[in-house]
Every structure is written in structure tokens, then in C-alpha cells.
Amino acid sequence: MANPTVIKLQDGNVMPQLGLGVWQASNEEVITVIQKALEVGYRSIDTAAAYKNEEGVGKALKNASVNREELFITTKLWNDDHKRPREALLDSLKKLQLDYIDLYLMHWPVPAIDHYVEAWKGMIELQKEGLIKSIGVCNFQIHHLQRLIDETGVTPVINQIELHPLMQQRQLHAWNATHKIQTESWSPLAQGGKGVFDQKVIRDLADKYGKTPAQIVIRWHLDSGLVVIPKSVTPSRIAENFDVWDFRLDKDELGEIAKLDQGKRLGPDPDQFGG
């Protein structure tokens, strides 16, 4: 079996290409979830202030038998805190029981409030202080990203967006790549695979490779150059989602999955969402 792949970000830092998302896991639940994930081989954990489980993540990491240097921990700045990123980050660090965050992401641009450039400037300063290794954003459209770059000169290393076979965001993915912004997929299985896992191309590839539909879709993300963070609280699924290193999809197979794109957004519209 091949080793899990890593991605080098434009700031020189390296992150695992496949991580575990912990959205909707409670503080209690997330402890056993992370314990299982680390046993299986995950080294990247993606949480957020808004998930209200950073304390549980912190407890799990404190009890982990894996060195901190081997872990890649992501958390996120929530919409209410765009004018106070320092306080928000310090609160997250305290809950996570960490001295630094590997990747700090602005969760949404919230253009109606229009504090995202100010928040980004604050994140740049926190990175300079060593409290954050890498800084990025989530759910930013091209015009939001361009404004950050124009007004600060600092490009996010990551843009984490809703991305799955029904919503492939090819234009944004390409724009990110042109600007050396790594695209990361949230809701990579389209909220449990509804409308995806039953597609003939996915079922046929699962049969061909002796894999599950979820594993085929995760491999599609990996072979498309995306960072991917499937979420699960089920031990068997956590293991299943990581068992994707012994096969690859070829160009034609990736092309067949590309045909599933419907531009079907399952989450909020970043231009409208205010949280």
C-alpha cells in the first residue's frame, strides 16, 4: 500500500492530503472519533470554533500517543469574530490545549458585514507571531479572494469550499491553482453520498476496484489534486474513508466522474451567508 500523500502549500508548509472533518461531532463523541482516526493513520484533523467541539478535540490530542509535530490541526475563525481574530484564536488555542495551530481559516467572508479584509490582516499578524503556521480561507469566491490579495498582498494558502461530484467548482478550482491556492473540499461525499453513490459510474468503479462508493469519491478528490476532509463519527467509516492508498483512478475515469457535475450547491451561498 502506498503511503498517504501530502501537499506542499505555497508558504512551504506541508499538510496531509486526506484528513478528518469533525463537524457535528459533540465534545464527548469527538474524543473517541479522533482516537480511532489516529489509530487508522489520519494525522490531519479539521475543526472550527463554530463546531463547538474544540475542547473535545483538545482532550483527544492531549491523550494521543502521536507527537504534536506529526499532527496537522485546522480550526476556523467564526463570522462573529472578524473584528477580534486574536481573542478568537487564543480562545481556540486554550480549548485545543495547543501552543499553535497548523492552519487557521476564516470560515466565511460574510460580505454583508464586510469585515473580512480586516480579519485577514489580523490573521496575518497572528501568523507572524508564530501562533499559526499557515493561514487560509473557506467559502471565498474569486472576487473575495482577489480583494484580499489586492488589499494585503498576502494570498491564502488554502480555500476550503463545498466540492463534490455534483458541485465540482471547476472555475474556482482552476483560479485557485493559478494563484497557488490549494483547494480543499468540504462535504466531499455530498452529505453522505445522496445522489452520488448510486450513480452508475461510481458503482461501476467501485466494482472494478473492489472499493466502496465513498472510497471511489475520496480517490476522485485525491486524484484531482484536492485536499479532502470527509467527516464521520462511525469507526468503520473512519477506517473505510482512509483505505484509499492502494489504487488510483485514471484520466478517463476522472473524466467520467466530471460529467456528474450539476452545479448543485448543498450548503449556503457564500455571497449571502452571514451565519
C-alpha contacts under 8 A as a table, 3 or more apart, distances in Angstrom:
res1	aa1	res2	aa2	distance
1	M	245	W	5.98
1	M	246	D	4.92
2	A	245	W	5.37
2	A	246	D	5.99
3	N	245	W	6.74
4	P	16	P	7.36
4	P	17	Q	7.56
4	P	18	L	7.66
4	P	245	W	6.39
5	T	16	P	6.18
5	T	17	Q	5.67
5	T	18	L	7.62
6	V	14	V	6.50
6	V	15	M	5.48
6	V	16	P	4.22
6	V	17	Q	4.91
6	V	18	L	8.00
7	I	14	V	5.57
7	I	15	M	5.37
7	I	16	P	6.12
7	I	17	Q	5.77
7	I	227	V	7.79
8	K	12	G	6.11
8	K	13	N	5.87
8	K	14	V	4.41
8	K	15	M	6.55
9	L	12	G	5.42
9	L	13	N	5.42
9	L	14	V	5.89
9	L	15	M	7.47
9	L	157	V	6.05
9	L	158	I	7.90
9	L	181	I	7.80
9	L	182	Q	6.87
10	Q	13	N	7.39
10	Q	157	V	5.92
10	Q	180	K	6.19
10	Q	181	I	7.20
11	D	134	S	7.27
11	D	157	V	6.92
13	N	133	K	7.62
13	N	134	S	7.30
15	M	44	S	7.49
15	M	72	F	6.52
16	P	19	G	6.60
16	P	43	R	7.03
16	P	44	S	6.19
16	P	72	F	7.52
16	P	227	V	7.68
17	Q	222	L	7.08
17	Q	226	L	7.21
17	Q	227	V	4.59
17	Q	228	V	6.31
18	L	42	Y	7.53
18	L	44	S	7.17
18	L	222	L	7.73
18	L	227	V	5.97
18	L	228	V	5.08
18	L	229	I	5.88
18	L	242	F	7.65
19	G	42	Y	6.12
19	G	43	R	6.80
19	G	44	S	4.51
19	G	45	I	5.72
19	G	46	D	7.03
19	G	227	V	7.93
19	G	228	V	6.34
19	G	229	I	4.65
19	G	230	P	7.05
20	L	37	A	7.46
20	L	42	Y	7.02
20	L	44	S	6.23
20	L	45	I	5.00
20	L	46	D	6.03
20	L	229	I	4.98
20	L	230	P	5.73
20	L	231	K	5.68
20	L	232	S	7.75
21	G	45	I	6.20
21	G	46	D	4.82
21	G	47	T	6.48
21	G	229	I	5.11
21	G	230	P	5.58
21	G	231	K	4.30
21	G	232	S	7.30
22	V	25	A	5.59
22	V	30	V	7.00
22	V	45	I	7.46
22	V	46	D	6.28
22	V	47	T	5.69
22	V	51	Y	7.84
22	V	231	K	5.68
22	V	232	S	7.12
22	V	233	V	7.81
23	W	47	T	6.67
23	W	48	A	7.90
23	W	51	Y	5.73
23	W	231	K	6.86
24	Q	51	Y	6.51
25	A	29	E	5.78
25	A	30	V	5.50
25	A	51	Y	7.77
25	A	53	N	6.98
25	A	233	V	6.84
26	S	29	E	5.01
26	S	30	V	5.86
26	S	52	K	7.51
26	S	53	N	5.78
26	S	56	G	7.59
27	N	30	V	5.46
27	N	31	I	6.91
27	N	52	K	7.35
27	N	53	N	4.57
27	N	54	E	7.25
27	N	55	E	6.39
27	N	56	G	4.18
27	N	57	V	7.18
28	E	31	I	5.81
28	E	32	T	7.63
28	E	56	G	6.12
29	E	32	T	5.85
29	E	33	V	6.30
29	E	56	G	7.84
29	E	233	V	7.42
30	V	33	V	4.77
30	V	34	I	5.97
30	V	53	N	7.19
30	V	56	G	5.86
30	V	57	V	6.22
30	V	60	A	7.59
30	V	233	V	7.53
31	I	34	I	5.48
31	I	35	Q	6.21
31	I	56	G	5.61
31	I	57	V	6.17
31	I	59	K	6.76
31	I	60	A	4.77
32	T	35	Q	4.93
32	T	36	K	6.13
32	T	60	A	7.50
33	V	36	K	5.30
33	V	37	A	6.19
33	V	232	S	7.99
33	V	233	V	5.68
33	V	234	T	7.58
33	V	235	P	7.03
34	I	37	A	4.84
34	I	38	L	6.04
34	I	45	I	7.91
34	I	57	V	7.34
34	I	60	A	6.34
34	I	61	L	7.90
35	Q	38	L	5.39
35	Q	39	E	6.36
35	Q	60	A	6.53
35	Q	64	A	7.04
36	K	39	E	5.10
36	K	40	V	6.28
36	K	235	P	6.48
36	K	238	I	7.55
37	A	40	V	5.13
37	A	41	G	6.31
37	A	42	Y	5.34
37	A	43	R	7.96
37	A	238	I	6.37
37	A	239	A	7.20
38	L	41	G	5.11
38	L	42	Y	5.09
38	L	43	R	6.36
38	L	64	A	7.89
38	L	66	V	7.73
39	E	42	Y	7.52
40	V	238	I	7.93
40	V	239	A	5.95
40	V	242	F	7.39
41	G	242	F	7.58
42	Y	45	I	7.77
42	Y	242	F	7.36
43	R	70	E	6.70
43	R	71	L	4.94
43	R	72	F	6.08
44	S	71	L	5.95
44	S	72	F	4.56
44	S	73	I	5.87
44	S	74	T	7.69
45	I	71	L	7.91
45	I	72	F	6.43
45	I	73	I	5.17
45	I	74	T	6.23
46	D	73	I	6.23
46	D	74	T	4.72
46	D	75	T	6.12
46	D	229	I	7.29
47	T	51	Y	6.68
47	T	53	N	7.50
47	T	54	E	6.78
47	T	57	V	7.94
47	T	73	I	7.84
47	T	74	T	5.97
47	T	75	T	4.82
47	T	76	K	7.06
48	A	51	Y	5.27
48	A	52	K	7.26
48	A	53	N	7.75
48	A	54	E	6.97
48	A	74	T	7.47
48	A	75	T	4.34
48	A	76	K	4.48
48	A	77	L	7.15
48	A	78	W	7.73
49	A	52	K	5.69
49	A	53	N	7.52
49	A	54	E	6.65
49	A	75	T	6.74
49	A	76	K	5.91
49	A	77	L	6.54
49	A	78	W	6.28
49	A	92	S	6.64
50	A	76	K	7.79
50	A	78	W	6.14
51	Y	54	E	7.44
52	K	55	E	7.75
53	N	56	G	5.29
53	N	57	V	6.32
54	E	57	V	4.93
54	E	58	G	6.02
54	E	92	S	6.81
54	E	95	K	5.62
54	E	96	L	5.48
55	E	58	G	4.97
55	E	59	K	6.30
55	E	95	K	4.57
55	E	96	L	5.57
55	E	97	Q	7.99
56	G	59	K	5.11
56	G	60	A	6.23
56	G	96	L	7.75
57	V	60	A	5.11
57	V	61	L	6.16
57	V	96	L	6.16
58	G	61	L	5.15
58	G	62	K	6.09
58	G	95	K	6.10
58	G	96	L	3.73
58	G	97	Q	5.35
58	G	98	L	7.53
59	K	62	K	5.11
59	K	63	N	6.33
59	K	96	L	7.30
59	K	97	Q	7.67
60	A	63	N	5.30
60	A	64	A	6.10
61	L	64	A	4.92
61	L	96	L	7.89
62	K	97	Q	7.36
64	A	67	N	7.79
66	V	70	E	6.77
66	V	71	L	7.46
67	N	70	E	5.47
67	N	71	L	6.96
68	R	71	L	5.27
69	E	72	F	7.83
72	F	101	I	7.99
72	F	102	D	5.59
72	F	103	L	7.61
73	I	101	I	5.96
73	I	102	D	5.25
73	I	103	L	6.43
74	T	101	I	6.44
74	T	102	D	6.00
74	T	103	L	4.65
74	T	104	Y	5.83
74	T	105	L	7.45
75	T	92	S	7.67
75	T	101	I	7.33
75	T	103	L	6.69
75	T	104	Y	5.40
75	T	105	L	6.45
76	K	104	Y	5.45
76	K	105	L	4.59
76	K	106	M	5.59
76	K	107	H	5.56
77	L	81	D	6.60
77	L	82	H	7.28
77	L	85	P	6.83
77	L	88	A	6.74
77	L	89	L	7.25
77	L	104	Y	7.20
77	L	105	L	6.12
77	L	106	M	4.82
77	L	107	H	5.62
78	W	81	D	5.60
78	W	82	H	7.12
78	W	106	M	6.81
78	W	107	H	5.65
78	W	108	W	7.42
79	N	82	H	5.84
79	N	106	M	7.97
79	N	107	H	6.85
79	N	108	W	6.46
79	N	109	P	7.74
79	N	110	V	6.87
79	N	274	G	7.13
79	N	275	G	6.59
80	D	83	K	7.80
81	D	84	R	5.00
81	D	85	P	5.85
81	D	88	A	6.39
82	H	85	P	5.87
82	H	115	H	5.94
82	H	116	Y	6.32
82	H	118	E	7.13
82	H	119	A	4.72
83	K	115	H	6.83
83	K	118	E	6.87
83	K	119	A	5.95
84	R	87	E	5.62
84	R	88	A	6.31
84	R	119	A	7.46
84	R	122	G	7.97
85	P	88	A	5.00
85	P	89	L	5.95
85	P	119	A	6.26
85	P	122	G	6.07
85	P	123	M	6.63
86	R	89	L	5.20
86	R	90	L	6.14
86	R	122	G	7.08
86	R	123	M	7.74
86	R	126	L	7.04
87	E	90	L	5.19
87	E	91	D	6.13
88	A	91	D	5.14
88	A	92	S	6.28
89	L	92	S	5.01
89	L	93	L	6.10
90	L	93	L	5.02
90	L	94	K	6.13
91	D	94	K	5.16
91	D	95	K	6.30
92	S	95	K	5.17
92	S	96	L	5.99
93	L	96	L	5.05
93	L	97	Q	5.77
93	L	98	L	5.20
93	L	99	D	6.50
93	L	100	Y	6.84
93	L	101	I	7.36
94	K	97	Q	5.00
94	K	98	L	6.67
95	K	98	L	7.96
98	L	101	I	7.18
99	D	131	L	6.83
100	Y	130	G	7.09
100	Y	131	L	4.60
100	Y	132	I	5.44
100	Y	133	K	7.34
101	I	104	Y	6.43
101	I	131	L	6.40
101	I	132	I	4.79
101	I	133	K	6.35
102	D	132	I	5.79
102	D	133	K	4.83
102	D	134	S	5.94
103	L	132	I	6.41
103	L	133	K	6.12
103	L	134	S	4.73
103	L	135	I	5.57
103	L	136	G	7.14
104	Y	123	M	7.98
104	Y	132	I	6.53
104	Y	134	S	6.46
104	Y	135	I	5.01
104	Y	136	G	6.28
104	Y	137	V	7.93
105	L	135	I	5.90
105	L	136	G	4.67
105	L	137	V	4.55
105	L	138	C	6.34
106	M	109	P	7.26
106	M	119	A	7.91
106	M	120	W	7.69
106	M	136	G	6.57
106	M	137	V	4.56
106	M	138	C	5.93
107	H	137	V	6.27
107	H	138	C	5.01
107	H	139	N	7.02
108	W	137	V	7.35
108	W	138	C	5.74
108	W	139	N	5.58
108	W	140	F	6.87
108	W	270	P	6.79
108	W	273	F	7.73
108	W	274	G	7.82
109	P	114	D	7.52
109	P	115	H	7.93
109	P	116	Y	5.51
109	P	138	C	7.83
109	P	139	N	7.07
109	P	140	F	6.20
109	P	144	H	7.21
109	P	270	P	6.98
109	P	271	D	7.84
110	V	113	I	5.80
110	V	114	D	6.29
110	V	115	H	7.66
110	V	116	Y	7.12
110	V	270	P	7.17
110	V	271	D	7.06
110	V	272	Q	7.24
110	V	273	F	6.14
110	V	274	G	5.10
110	V	275	G	7.96
111	P	114	D	4.48
111	P	115	H	7.47
111	P	116	Y	7.38
111	P	271	D	6.45
111	P	272	Q	7.54
111	P	274	G	7.94
112	A	272	Q	7.45
112	A	274	G	7.20
113	I	274	G	7.91
114	D	117	V	7.55
115	H	118	E	5.32
115	H	119	A	6.17
116	Y	119	A	4.93
116	Y	120	W	6.06
117	V	120	W	4.98
117	V	121	K	6.28
117	V	147	R	7.73
117	V	148	L	5.90
117	V	151	E	7.49
117	V	152	T	7.91
118	E	121	K	5.18
118	E	122	G	6.43
119	A	122	G	5.09
119	A	123	M	6.31
120	W	123	M	4.98
120	W	124	I	6.23
120	W	148	L	7.42
121	K	124	I	5.11
121	K	125	E	6.54
121	K	152	T	6.99
122	G	125	E	5.24
122	G	126	L	6.38
123	M	126	L	5.02
123	M	127	Q	6.19
123	M	135	I	6.97
124	I	127	Q	5.18
124	I	128	K	6.39
124	I	135	I	7.40
124	I	154	V	7.89
125	E	128	K	5.04
125	E	129	E	6.41
126	L	129	E	5.08
126	L	130	G	6.62
126	L	131	L	5.78
126	L	132	I	6.37
127	Q	130	G	5.19
127	Q	131	L	5.75
127	Q	132	I	4.65
127	Q	133	K	6.13
127	Q	134	S	6.90
127	Q	135	I	7.22
128	K	131	L	7.70
128	K	132	I	7.90
129	E	132	I	7.70
130	G	133	K	6.53
132	I	135	I	7.09
134	S	157	V	7.00
135	I	156	P	5.97
135	I	157	V	6.28
135	I	158	I	7.37
136	G	155	T	7.97
136	G	156	P	4.27
136	G	157	V	5.23
136	G	158	I	4.69
136	G	159	N	6.17
137	V	140	F	6.62
137	V	156	P	6.40
137	V	158	I	6.09
137	V	159	N	5.00
137	V	160	Q	6.35
138	C	158	I	7.71
138	C	159	N	5.12
138	C	160	Q	4.30
138	C	161	I	5.68
139	N	159	N	6.82
139	N	160	Q	6.08
139	N	161	I	4.81
139	N	162	E	7.25
139	N	270	P	5.77
140	F	143	H	7.95
140	F	144	H	5.67
140	F	145	L	6.18
140	F	159	N	6.73
140	F	161	I	7.43
140	F	270	P	6.72
141	Q	144	H	5.34
141	Q	145	L	6.34
141	Q	172	L	7.21
141	Q	270	P	7.25
141	Q	271	D	7.87
142	I	145	L	5.15
142	I	146	Q	6.05
142	I	172	L	6.69
142	I	175	W	7.39
143	H	146	Q	5.09
143	H	147	R	6.21
144	H	147	R	5.30
144	H	148	L	6.48
145	L	148	L	5.19
145	L	149	I	6.34
145	L	155	T	7.85
146	Q	149	I	5.18
146	Q	150	D	6.02
147	R	150	D	5.01
147	R	151	E	5.94
148	L	151	E	5.39
148	L	152	T	5.88
148	L	153	G	7.34
148	L	154	V	7.19
148	L	155	T	7.14
149	I	152	T	5.48
149	I	153	G	4.77
149	I	154	V	5.46
149	I	155	T	5.42
150	D	153	G	5.81
155	T	179	H	7.90
155	T	181	I	7.43
156	P	159	N	7.00
156	P	181	I	6.33
157	V	180	K	7.22
157	V	181	I	4.93
157	V	182	Q	6.02
158	I	181	I	5.29
158	I	182	Q	4.70
158	I	183	T	5.85
158	I	184	E	6.74
159	N	176	N	7.50
159	N	181	I	6.55
159	N	182	Q	6.28
159	N	183	T	5.13
159	N	184	E	6.09
160	Q	183	T	5.87
160	Q	184	E	4.35
160	Q	185	S	5.74
160	Q	186	W	6.51
161	I	183	T	7.24
161	I	184	E	6.20
161	I	185	S	5.42
161	I	186	W	5.72
162	E	167	M	7.35
162	E	185	S	5.71
162	E	186	W	4.85
162	E	187	S	5.83
162	E	188	P	7.19
162	E	265	R	7.50
162	E	267	G	7.20
163	L	166	L	7.85
163	L	167	M	5.42
163	L	168	Q	5.28
163	L	169	Q	6.53
163	L	184	E	7.99
163	L	185	S	4.94
163	L	186	W	6.05
163	L	187	S	6.51
163	L	188	P	5.67
163	L	190	A	7.87
164	H	167	M	5.18
164	H	168	Q	5.56
164	H	185	S	7.23
164	H	186	W	7.99
164	H	187	S	6.78
164	H	188	P	4.70
164	H	189	L	5.97
164	H	190	A	5.68
164	H	221	H	7.97
165	P	168	Q	5.62
165	P	188	P	7.96
165	P	189	L	7.86
165	P	190	A	7.54
165	P	196	V	7.00
165	P	217	V	7.68
165	P	257	I	6.69
165	P	258	A	6.83
165	P	260	L	5.81
165	P	261	D	5.58
166	L	190	A	7.36
166	L	196	V	7.31
166	L	260	L	5.75
166	L	261	D	4.38
166	L	262	Q	5.09
166	L	263	G	6.09
166	L	264	K	5.51
166	L	265	R	7.83
167	M	261	D	5.56
167	M	262	Q	6.04
167	M	263	G	4.48
167	M	264	K	5.06
167	M	265	R	6.02
168	Q	258	A	7.65
168	Q	261	D	5.88
168	Q	263	G	6.82
169	Q	172	L	5.48
169	Q	173	H	6.01
169	Q	263	G	7.26
170	R	173	H	4.96
170	R	174	A	6.00
171	Q	174	A	5.20
171	Q	175	W	6.18
172	L	175	W	4.99
172	L	176	N	6.03
173	H	176	N	5.16
173	H	177	A	6.26
173	H	183	T	6.13
174	A	177	A	5.05
174	A	178	T	6.22
175	W	178	T	5.10
175	W	179	H	6.43
176	N	179	H	5.23
176	N	180	K	6.13
176	N	181	I	4.65
176	N	182	Q	6.46
176	N	183	T	6.58
177	A	180	K	4.84
177	A	181	I	5.46
177	A	182	Q	6.42
177	A	183	T	7.55
178	T	181	I	7.51
182	Q	226	L	7.28
182	Q	227	V	7.57
183	T	226	L	5.65
183	T	227	V	6.46
184	E	226	L	5.53
184	E	227	V	4.42
184	E	228	V	5.70
184	E	229	I	7.78
185	S	188	P	5.51
185	S	221	H	7.78
185	S	226	L	6.72
185	S	227	V	6.18
185	S	228	V	4.98
185	S	229	I	6.58
186	W	228	V	6.83
186	W	229	I	6.19
186	W	230	P	7.18
187	S	190	A	5.27
187	S	191	Q	5.74
187	S	229	I	7.80
187	S	230	P	6.74
187	S	231	K	7.91
188	P	191	Q	7.56
188	P	217	V	7.71
188	P	218	I	7.25
188	P	221	H	7.73
188	P	228	V	6.68
188	P	229	I	7.05
188	P	230	P	6.03
189	L	192	G	5.60
189	L	193	G	4.99
189	L	196	V	7.61
189	L	214	A	6.76
189	L	217	V	6.67
189	L	218	I	7.48
189	L	230	P	6.98
190	A	193	G	5.11
190	A	194	K	6.42
190	A	195	G	7.91
190	A	196	V	7.15
190	A	266	L	7.43
191	Q	194	K	6.57
191	Q	266	L	7.97
193	G	196	V	5.03
193	G	197	F	5.12
193	G	214	A	7.25
194	K	197	F	6.51
194	K	198	D	7.67
195	G	198	D	6.17
195	G	199	Q	6.92
196	V	199	Q	5.42
196	V	202	I	7.36
197	F	202	I	6.12
197	F	203	R	6.85
197	F	213	P	5.32
197	F	214	A	7.03
198	D	202	I	7.00
198	D	203	R	6.51
199	Q	202	I	5.40
199	Q	203	R	6.30
200	K	203	R	5.08
200	K	204	D	5.93
201	V	204	D	5.13
201	V	205	L	6.16
201	V	256	E	6.95
201	V	257	I	6.84
202	I	205	L	5.25
202	I	206	A	6.13
202	I	213	P	5.90
202	I	216	I	6.75
202	I	217	V	7.57
202	I	257	I	7.52
203	R	206	A	5.04
203	R	207	D	6.27
203	R	213	P	6.25
204	D	207	D	5.14
204	D	208	K	6.17
205	L	208	K	4.89
205	L	209	Y	6.12
205	L	211	K	7.88
205	L	213	P	7.92
205	L	216	I	6.91
206	A	209	Y	5.46
206	A	210	G	5.63
206	A	211	K	4.69
206	A	212	T	5.34
206	A	213	P	5.58
206	A	215	Q	7.89
206	A	216	I	6.22
207	D	210	G	5.17
207	D	211	K	6.66
208	K	211	K	7.84
209	Y	247	F	7.45
211	K	215	Q	6.08
211	K	216	I	6.74
212	T	215	Q	5.21
212	T	216	I	6.44
213	P	216	I	5.07
213	P	217	V	6.32
214	A	217	V	5.20
214	A	218	I	6.18
214	A	241	N	6.87
215	Q	218	I	5.08
215	Q	219	R	6.03
215	Q	240	E	7.12
215	Q	241	N	5.86
215	Q	243	D	7.36
215	Q	244	V	6.11
216	I	219	R	5.10
216	I	220	W	6.18
217	V	220	W	4.92
217	V	221	H	6.50
218	I	221	H	5.19
218	I	222	L	6.39
218	I	228	V	7.23
218	I	230	P	7.91
218	I	241	N	7.23
218	I	244	V	7.53
219	R	222	L	4.96
219	R	223	D	5.95
219	R	244	V	6.38
219	R	248	R	6.74
219	R	249	L	7.03
220	W	223	D	5.19
220	W	224	S	5.99
220	W	249	L	6.84
220	W	254	L	6.53
220	W	257	I	7.89
221	H	224	S	5.08
221	H	225	G	6.57
221	H	226	L	5.26
221	H	227	V	7.13
221	H	228	V	6.48
222	L	225	G	5.33
222	L	226	L	5.41
222	L	227	V	6.64
222	L	228	V	7.10
223	D	226	L	7.39
223	D	248	R	7.02
223	D	249	L	6.76
223	D	254	L	7.88
224	S	254	L	7.72
230	P	241	N	7.34
231	K	238	I	7.82
232	S	235	P	7.85
232	S	237	R	6.49
232	S	238	I	5.92
233	V	237	R	7.72
233	V	238	I	7.05
234	T	237	R	5.33
234	T	238	I	6.12
235	P	238	I	5.09
235	P	239	A	6.35
236	S	239	A	5.25
236	S	240	E	6.06
237	R	240	E	4.74
237	R	241	N	5.89
238	I	241	N	5.40
238	I	242	F	6.65
239	A	242	F	5.36
239	A	243	D	6.42
240	E	243	D	5.24
240	E	244	V	7.91
241	N	244	V	6.89
242	F	245	W	7.74
243	D	246	D	7.63
244	V	247	F	6.62
245	W	248	R	7.71
249	L	253	E	5.89
249	L	254	L	6.40
250	D	253	E	5.32
250	D	254	L	6.28
251	K	254	L	5.14
251	K	255	G	6.16
252	D	255	G	4.91
252	D	256	E	6.30
253	E	256	E	5.07
253	E	257	I	6.46
254	L	257	I	5.23
254	L	258	A	6.20
255	G	258	A	4.90
255	G	259	K	6.72
256	E	259	K	5.43
256	E	260	L	7.54
257	I	260	L	5.53
257	I	261	D	7.85
258	A	261	D	5.93
261	D	264	K	7.57
265	R	268	P	7.47
265	R	269	D	7.76
268	P	272	Q	7.51
268	P	273	F	5.99
269	D	272	Q	5.41
269	D	273	F	5.82
270	P	273	F	5.32
